[in-house]
């Protein structure tokens, strides 16, 4: 009887020891899973990037003029109406000269430039003098925008420099322009200098008076590594990112170039194919094991 009891005790002891051993073997695996820090990553991209400065301004016709008569009298004929094309020295209207003793001969009101009639301010029968505005003529084949550029940016502005223009009437459509004039004088009060941007407008879609958003490209790089700003931490010149290698975090110091929106050019420290942590880096340290959630494209 005593022998059977001893056997039971020995068997129970063996079961207890084996349970403890198996439990000890599983614990490190669970503990290892808990130590993996979840992060979200984004791959370094090779793409074109540019640095821009943004302004707003009003579109004006390349040339525009208010048309006045040379003599006094009464409008007896209108030759051109709103939006009609007109050539330089072509008549817009005719006047019956208000001078006694002169042989009747209608006097033309002539356009001073090639363009289109923007407005006609008079009707037949209207009495006019050389101070009366008869019409408004614009040359719309090209339009221009005048801007005042802060002194600190003048070193980055040059003739023929590209500009992108957007207007509310055409949503996100971009029109291409270029810098055609740069003032050599800086205003002492505002510390700005005026420049002029010219845009080809063959279909006359851009109208004089439209409000425009102007983007001036001051620097441009082609096919360079760029990363999202969320990946960065530190302060210039000590900027860092975490790169994921073999499911572990590797701290790397990098140097930055130009910025465009949420993207920064990387000039040193990355090659262009790495996975960079953009969410979760606050908990990371050198060599930390990670659980990667790749950015969805």
Secondary structure, 3 states (H helix, E strand, C coil): CHHHHHHHHHHHHHHHHHHHHHHHHHHHHHHHHHHCEEEEEEECEEEEEEEEEEEEEEEEEEEEEEEECCCCEEEEEECCCCCCEECCCCEEEEEEECCCCCCCCCEEEECCCCEEEEEECCCCCCEECCCCEEEEEEEEEEEEEEEEEEHHHHHHCCCCCEEEEEEHHHCCCCEEEEEEEECCCCCCCCCEEEEEEEEECCCCCCCCCCEEEEEEEEEEEEEEEEEEHHHCEEECCEEEEEEEECCEEEEEEEEEEEEECCEEEEEECCCCCCEEEEECHHHCCCCCEEEEEECCC
